[in-house]
């Protein structure tokens, strides 16, 4: 049996070899991935001209001398035993077409987006399932989103310990959002006893991560508000009203940014910032009068 056909824009993503088999993963072919596996007395060669450019435009599959061959030439008679092109060979050939959204080699972003869409539509079971798939692939935001699933009990009872576990894993991977959520769990004692010291540390780490990455501006107001509260009340640190005033002003600035971007429920944090800023300013004015 012989076959020859166009294979436009297919690209070798990965080649894995085992004891007596070789697997080839092709990307970008008809919007999907194609996995091929050769078994039995395997052999292959990558043409030197294609070592850094693994795009395939034509392809042939054929049997010869009890072997099945795959080569990057439309001419199925190319192979004369002298290895003039790229080819793979084995006694058996298996293949699987993998739709892009189910690719094992995706970075998790696709599953994250599917989960986020399901969450917005109120299908929390589906959201959790896809967040878990994405998190298993190393997606940090998906792990953080799982924390919200457990924190708010979207698929059952609230489970702050599981929420804390998810937030901590995401925080350890550099998520500023997860850091401040871990801080909240310690601040309010949701998963155990309150620990203002740890809460303050996580809030500070969140700010540091935000300053390093310049990402997630939409959580700046939340985090600066929390730091202002800690400095004002002496939660987890020494009380310092001037530092608290600095942070609440930062929070107020980002609160206005939230309004311009129409952040979801911006009114809630804006009101808290307004009330705390008024209280801090009143305390500063009193301190000046009593100086």
KEZAVEX-839613 format. One line per 2 residues: for each residue x, z, y of C-alpha. Coordinates in pm, 1 decimal. Example, Ala and Ser with C-alpha at 12.3 -4.5 7.8 and 13.67 -1.06 7.14 Angstrom:
KEZAVEX-839613
1230.0:780.0:-450.0 | 1367.0:714.0:-106.0
***
This chain:
KEZAVEX-839613
0.0:0.0:0.0 | 126.8:-86.3:345.8
-12.0:-24.9:694.7 | 111.4:-96.1:1043.2
-51.0:-2.2:1374.0 | 5.6:96.4:1735.7
80.5:459.8:1805.1 | 93.7:450.6:2184.2
224.2:757.9:2367.7 | 256.3:969.9:2054.7
541.4:1212.4:2094.9 | 731.3:1419.5:1839.7
678.4:1776.1:1950.9 | 847.5:1952.2:1661.8
1018.0:1889.0:1328.2 | 1035.1:2165.3:1066.6
1222.3:2140.9:739.7 | 1187.0:2365.3:436.6
1335.6:2356.8:85.4 | 1175.8:2032.1:-22.9
940.6:1935.8:257.6 | 944.4:1826.5:618.9
667.3:1863.4:878.2 | 633.9:1651.8:1191.4
402.2:1740.7:1478.4 | 294.5:1455.9:1706.0
140.9:1526.5:2047.5 | -73.5:1316.0:2281.4
-218.3:1079.5:2028.0 | -582.7:1009.8:2113.9
-604.7:1348.1:2286.0 | -515.5:1533.4:1967.2
-219.7:1647.7:1765.3 | -130.0:1496.9:1429.8
54.6:1698.3:1168.2 | 233.1:1509.3:893.3
403.5:1668.9:595.2 | 632.3:1498.6:344.8
708.0:1664.1:10.6 | 950.8:1582.2:-269.5
1302.8:1441.8:-236.4 | 1266.1:1425.1:140.7
1488.0:1232.0:377.1 | 1468.3:1140.6:743.4
1667.5:997.5:1029.3 | 1626.4:1006.6:1407.9
1774.2:702.4:1577.0 | 2045.6:802.4:1821.7
1873.5:603.4:2097.9 | 1561.8:815.2:2051.4
1723.9:1156.8:2018.6 | 1616.7:1250.5:2371.2
1309.4:1028.7:2391.2 | 1078.3:1085.3:2096.8
787.4:872.9:2218.2 | 653.6:633.1:1957.2
478.4:308.3:2041.0 | 440.0:148.4:1697.1
424.4:294.4:1350.2 | 430.5:180.3:988.9
338.5:364.0:670.8 | 428.2:206.3:338.1
524.8:276.3:-22.0 | 851.6:157.9:-167.5
1023.7:258.0:-492.1 | 782.5:547.0:-547.6
842.2:686.4:-197.5 | 611.9:691.2:101.8
776.1:604.0:433.4 | 683.9:656.9:796.6
884.1:461.4:1053.3 | 864.1:381.3:1423.0
861.8:5.0:1378.4 | 568.0:-229.0:1354.8
764.7:-443.4:1112.1 | 699.9:-274.8:777.9
996.1:-455.4:623.3 | 1246.5:-292.0:856.5
1383.3:-52.6:596.7 | 1654.4:-215.2:385.7
1835.2:103.1:293.6 | 2078.6:92.2:582.7
1881.2:329.8:813.2 | 1847.8:109.2:1117.7
1565.1:307.5:1280.6 | 1380.5:638.8:1285.2
1203.9:714.7:959.1 | 1070.2:994.9:736.7
1044.8:973.2:358.5 | 909.3:1170.9:66.9
727.1:1148.3:-264.0 | 401.5:1272.0:-108.0
250.4:1255.0:240.4 | -16.9:1485.0:383.4
-169.3:1470.0:727.9 | -407.0:1663.0:950.5
-561.0:1569.4:1286.3 | -586.2:1871.5:1515.0
-813.4:1848.1:1824.5 | -619.5:1952.3:2133.3
-832.5:2260.2:2201.9 | -755.6:2394.9:1851.0
-386.0:2323.4:1846.9 | -174.2:2591.2:1683.6
98.8:2502.5:1930.1 | -104.7:2535.4:2247.0
16.0:2798.8:2491.3 | -312.4:2986.5:2479.0
-439.0:2858.2:2813.6 | -708.5:2645.6:2651.5
-848.4:2937.7:2453.6 | -826.0:3156.3:2764.3
-1031.9:2906.5:2964.0 | -1292.7:2875.5:2690.7
-1318.0:3254.2:2675.6 | -1342.7:3287.7:3053.1
-1622.7:3031.0:3067.1 | -1810.2:3213.7:2790.6
-1762.1:3542.7:2977.2 | -1907.3:3395.9:3296.8
-2205.7:3271.7:3096.1 | -2263.7:3614.7:2947.4
-2158.2:3516.8:2594.3 | -1925.2:3812.3:2549.0
-1884.3:3779.5:2172.8 | -1752.5:3425.9:2214.0
-1538.1:3535.7:2508.1 | -1381.2:3813.8:2303.3
-1313.5:3580.5:2012.5 | -1130.7:3326.9:2229.8
-945.3:3592.9:2427.3 | -817.8:3729.2:2096.5
-703.1:3383.3:1985.3 | -527.3:3329.6:2316.9
-369.5:3675.8:2317.2 | -239.8:3617.4:1964.3
-61.3:3312.5:2103.4 | 107.2:3527.2:2367.1
-120.7:3467.1:2665.8 | -85.5:3773.2:2889.1
-401.1:3714.5:3095.7 | -606.6:3691.8:2777.5
-474.9:4030.9:2666.7 | -566.6:4172.4:3007.2
-915.2:4019.5:2981.5 | -961.2:4183.7:2642.4
-901.8:4511.0:2820.5 | -1204.7:4441.9:3039.7
-1414.2:4360.3:2731.6 | -1341.8:4706.2:2590.8
-1348.7:4888.5:2924.7 | -1699.7:4771.3:3008.0
-1826.8:4767.7:2650.1 | -1923.8:4401.4:2667.3
-1953.5:4366.5:2289.0 | -2038.0:4724.7:2196.8
-1965.9:5073.7:2323.6 | -1703.9:5129.6:2588.4
-1368.0:5192.8:2425.2 | -1117.0:5310.9:2682.2
-842.9:5365.9:2425.6 | -859.1:5001.6:2313.3
-885.2:4896.0:2676.2 | -575.3:5097.9:2759.6
-390.3:4946.0:2465.1 | -470.9:4591.7:2583.4
-390.2:4664.6:2946.3 | -61.7:4829.9:2849.5
44.7:4532.3:2638.0 | -31.9:4296.4:2925.0
141.1:4528.3:3172.7 | 453.1:4537.9:2954.4
453.6:4157.8:2970.8 | 452.8:4155.9:3351.2
85.1:4155.2:3450.9 | 35.5:4329.9:3784.9
-339.7:4331.0:3729.8 | -298.5:4509.7:3397.8
-60.5:4760.3:3558.5 | -315.2:4878.7:3808.6
-583.3:4891.6:3538.4 | -359.9:5120.0:3328.6
-309.9:5323.8:3644.8 | -686.5:5358.0:3681.7
-726.3:5478.5:3323.7 | -467.8:5751.5:3385.2
-607.3:5829.7:3730.9 | -961.6:5888.5:3607.6
-866.7:6019.0:3263.9 | -1083.1:5762.8:3087.6
-876.1:5759.5:2767.1 | -768.1:6123.5:2776.3
-653.1:6372.8:3036.5 | -590.7:6265.7:3394.0
-229.6:6196.7:3480.4 | -183.5:6124.0:3849.3
191.9:6087.8:3807.5 | 161.4:5802.7:3557.3
-119.9:5646.5:3757.7 | 99.8:5641.0:4068.7
389.7:5489.4:3872.9 | 172.1:5207.6:3741.3
30.8:5136.9:4088.8 | 383.3:5113.2:4225.5
489.8:4884.5:3942.6 | 191.3:4661.2:4012.5
301.2:4616.8:4375.1 | 657.6:4545.9:4266.4
540.9:4277.3:4024.7 | 321.1:4120.2:4291.9
610.4:4110.5:4537.9 | 832.4:3944.2:4277.0
584.1:3677.7:4170.8 | 364.3:3625.1:4479.7
71.8:3586.1:4240.4 | -269.8:3751.6:4223.4
-325.1:3800.7:4596.2 | -688.1:3877.5:4514.5
-592.6:4219.1:4370.7 | -366.6:4322.3:4659.5
-645.7:4503.6:4841.1 | -732.8:4702.5:4527.2
-377.4:4814.3:4461.6 | -285.5:4898.9:4821.3
-606.2:5101.1:4849.4 | -505.4:5304.9:4545.4
-155.7:5367.4:4677.2 | -297.5:5471.7:5014.0
-526.7:5720.1:4838.7 | -236.6:5862.0:4635.5
-16.8:5913.6:4941.9 | -304.8:6058.2:5144.7
-418.9:6307.0:4882.3 | -81.7:6371.6:4722.1
-190.0:6233.6:4385.3 | 123.3:6185.6:4173.4
351.6:6202.4:4477.8 | 420.1:6409.4:4787.1
151.0:6387.7:5052.0 | 247.4:6162.1:5341.7
-27.7:6053.5:5578.7 | 187.0:5801.0:5766.3
279.0:5618.7:5446.0 | -86.4:5635.3:5346.5
-176.6:5475.4:5680.0 | 74.0:5196.9:5614.8
-78.2:5118.2:5276.8 | -437.4:5135.7:5395.6
-353.9:4887.4:5670.6 | -205.3:4656.8:5407.7
-522.6:4701.2:5204.1 | -736.6:4615.9:5506.1
-538.1:4297.3:5570.4 | -588.0:4178.5:5214.0
-950.1:4282.0:5229.7 | -998.8:4020.9:5501.9
-815.7:3769.7:5282.5 | -1067.9:3853.1:5008.7
-1350.4:3761.5:5243.0 | -1198.8:3426.9:5333.5
-1160.0:3340.6:4965.2 | -1501.9:3487.4:4881.5
-1357.0:3718.5:4617.7 | -1616.0:3840.3:4369.4
-1772.9:4165.7:4496.0 | -1528.1:4191.7:4786.1
-1779.0:4412.9:4965.0 | -1718.0:4702.4:4726.5
-1344.2:4745.1:4786.4 | -1385.6:4656.4:5154.8
-1621.3:4951.4:5203.2 | -1384.1:5190.7:5028.2
-1095.0:5070.8:5243.0 | -1299.0:5112.0:5559.7
-1397.4:5469.4:5475.1 | -1048.8:5576.1:5365.5
-883.3:5417.6:5668.0 | -1121.2:5601.4:5898.7
-1043.5:5930.6:5724.2 | -666.7:5874.9:5734.3
-675.6:5775.8:6100.5 | -880.6:6084.8:6181.5
-622.8:6301.8:6005.5 | -340.4:6136.5:6198.8
-519.0:6189.7:6530.1 | -573.3:6555.9:6442.8
-204.7:6593.1:6352.3 | -105.9:6446.7:6688.9
-340.3:6679.8:6877.4 | -196.4:6982.1:6695.8
163.3:6870.9:6740.6
***
